[in-house]
């Protein structure tokens, strides 16, 4: 019987797969890939694989930056935010650009871990303002909603609760994180 060897995908094919899974501007997962990852993580949590929390984040006052300074400045804000966000994630955690200036973040070990990561993100954004093309400093802040996965809950339910908490944070004036639990 002949042996069949399965080779690793060619580097170009891996690159195409990575491009299809990531947001081209920010380098984090795109929404489709984020939805897939969230579903996988919820399934893992349901099997007893750990304590999962989901954070939904939205940049505060993003529209005025786009309106006053143009879309290049808005893009720079998104890139800056995603870069700092990525630096604050641990192995196994993930971030996805959900659309516009909204991001979803999967965090293992529940809300305690999510609180620490989001506090570090807010602190680093304060310490490292973005310099806009005209030389002005843009201090980025975000609003967030966090929910912890509950037994029997699907990915859509987990997202819905985190999103509702996000809207409470925005109604409170922004630059804050609200917990669904």
C-alpha positions as CSV (number, residue, x, y, z in Angstrom):
1,X,0.0,0.0,0.0
2,X,1.3,3.4,-1.0
3,X,1.9,6.0,1.7
4,X,0.3,9.4,1.1
5,X,2.0,12.4,2.6
6,X,0.0,15.5,3.3
7,X,2.2,18.5,2.9
8,X,1.8,21.8,4.8
9,X,0.0,24.4,2.8
10,X,2.2,26.5,0.6
11,X,3.2,29.8,2.3
12,X,1.1,31.7,-0.2
13,X,-2.0,29.7,0.7
14,X,-1.4,30.3,4.4
15,X,-1.0,34.0,3.7
16,X,-4.3,34.0,1.8
17,X,-6.1,32.2,4.7
18,X,-4.7,34.7,7.2
19,X,-5.8,37.6,5.0
20,X,-9.3,36.2,4.7
21,X,-9.5,35.9,8.5
22,X,-8.2,39.3,9.5
23,X,-9.3,42.9,9.2
24,X,-7.0,44.5,6.7
25,X,-6.8,47.8,8.6
26,X,-6.2,46.7,12.2
27,X,-4.8,43.2,11.8
28,X,-7.2,41.7,14.3
29,X,-9.7,39.0,13.3
30,X,-12.5,40.2,11.0
31,X,-16.1,39.8,12.1
32,X,-16.7,36.5,10.3
33,X,-13.6,35.0,11.9
34,X,-14.5,36.6,15.3
35,X,-18.0,35.0,15.1
36,X,-16.4,31.6,14.4
37,X,-13.9,32.0,17.2
38,X,-16.7,33.0,19.6
39,X,-18.7,29.9,18.7
40,X,-15.7,27.7,19.2
41,X,-14.9,29.3,22.6
42,X,-18.5,28.9,23.8
43,X,-18.4,25.2,22.8
44,X,-15.1,24.8,24.7
45,X,-16.6,26.5,27.8
46,X,-19.7,24.3,27.5
47,X,-17.4,21.2,27.6
48,X,-15.9,22.5,30.8
49,X,-12.8,24.0,29.1
50,X,-12.6,27.2,31.2
51,X,-14.2,30.4,32.2
52,X,-15.0,32.6,29.2
53,X,-15.9,36.3,29.2
54,X,-16.8,38.4,26.2
55,X,-16.1,42.2,26.0
56,X,-17.7,44.4,23.4
57,X,-15.7,47.7,23.0
58,X,-16.6,50.9,21.2
59,X,-14.3,53.9,20.7
60,X,-15.7,57.0,22.3
61,X,-16.1,60.1,20.2
62,X,-14.9,58.4,17.0
63,X,-17.2,60.1,14.6
64,X,-16.0,63.6,15.4
65,X,-12.4,62.5,14.7
66,X,-13.5,61.3,11.3
67,X,-15.6,64.5,10.6
68,X,-12.9,66.9,11.8
69,X,-9.7,65.3,10.6
70,X,-10.8,62.9,7.8
71,X,-10.9,59.2,7.4
72,X,-7.1,58.7,7.5
73,X,-7.1,60.1,11.1
74,X,-10.0,57.7,11.9
75,X,-8.1,54.8,10.4
76,X,-5.0,55.8,12.5
77,X,-7.2,55.8,15.6
78,X,-8.5,52.3,14.8
79,X,-5.0,51.0,14.1
80,X,-3.6,52.5,17.3
81,X,-6.5,51.1,19.4
82,X,-6.1,47.6,17.9
83,X,-2.3,47.6,18.4
84,X,-2.6,48.5,22.1
85,X,-5.5,46.0,22.5
86,X,-3.5,43.2,21.0
87,X,-0.6,43.9,23.4
88,X,-2.9,43.4,26.3
89,X,-4.3,40.0,25.3
90,X,-2.9,36.8,26.7
91,X,-2.4,33.5,24.9
92,X,-5.8,32.1,24.0
93,X,-7.6,35.5,24.1
94,X,-8.6,37.1,20.9
95,X,-9.9,40.4,19.4
96,X,-12.0,41.0,16.3
97,X,-13.2,44.1,14.6
98,X,-16.9,43.7,14.6
99,X,-17.6,46.8,12.4
100,X,-16.7,50.5,12.3
101,X,-15.2,51.3,15.7
102,X,-16.6,48.3,17.5
103,X,-14.4,45.4,18.7
104,X,-15.2,42.1,20.4
105,X,-12.7,40.5,22.7
106,X,-12.8,36.9,24.0
107,X,-11.1,36.5,27.3
108,X,-10.5,33.3,29.2
109,X,-10.6,33.1,33.0
110,X,-13.7,35.3,33.2
111,X,-14.4,38.8,34.3
112,X,-11.4,39.1,36.6
113,X,-9.1,38.6,33.7
114,X,-11.2,40.8,31.5
115,X,-11.2,43.6,34.0
116,X,-7.4,43.6,34.3
117,X,-6.9,43.5,30.5
118,X,-9.4,46.4,29.9
119,X,-7.9,48.5,32.7
120,X,-4.4,48.0,31.2
121,X,-5.8,49.0,27.8
122,X,-7.4,52.2,29.1
123,X,-4.2,53.1,31.0
124,X,-2.0,52.5,28.0
125,X,-4.3,54.6,25.7
126,X,-4.1,57.4,28.3
127,X,-0.3,57.2,28.4
128,X,0.1,56.9,24.6
129,X,-2.1,59.4,22.8
130,X,-2.2,59.2,19.0
131,X,-0.6,62.0,17.1
132,X,-2.9,63.1,14.3
133,X,-1.5,64.2,10.9
134,X,-1.8,67.9,11.9
135,X,0.3,67.2,15.0
136,X,-2.7,67.2,17.4
137,X,-2.9,64.6,20.1
138,X,-6.0,62.4,20.2
139,X,-6.5,60.7,23.6
140,X,-8.6,57.6,22.8
141,X,-11.1,56.3,25.3
142,X,-13.6,53.5,24.9
143,X,-16.8,52.2,26.4
144,X,-17.2,48.5,27.0
145,X,-19.7,45.8,28.0
146,X,-18.6,42.5,29.5
147,X,-20.5,39.3,30.0
148,X,-19.4,36.0,31.4
149,X,-20.6,32.8,29.7
150,X,-23.4,31.1,31.5
151,X,-24.2,27.4,31.3
152,X,-26.4,26.6,28.4
153,X,-25.9,30.0,26.7
154,X,-25.0,30.2,23.0
155,X,-22.6,32.7,21.4
156,X,-25.5,35.0,20.3
157,X,-26.8,35.2,23.8
158,X,-23.4,35.9,25.2
159,X,-22.8,38.7,22.7
160,X,-26.3,40.1,23.2
161,X,-25.7,40.5,27.0
162,X,-22.2,42.1,26.4
163,X,-23.7,44.5,23.8
164,X,-26.5,45.5,26.2
165,X,-23.8,46.3,28.9
166,X,-21.9,48.3,26.3
167,X,-25.0,50.5,25.7
168,X,-25.3,51.1,29.5
169,X,-21.6,52.2,29.6
170,X,-22.2,54.6,26.7
171,X,-25.4,56.0,28.3
172,X,-23.3,56.6,31.5
173,X,-21.1,59.0,29.4
174,X,-18.5,56.6,28.0
175,X,-14.9,55.9,29.1
176,X,-16.3,53.1,31.3
177,X,-17.0,49.4,31.3
178,X,-20.2,47.9,32.4
179,X,-20.7,44.3,33.4
180,X,-23.7,42.3,32.3
181,X,-23.4,40.0,35.4
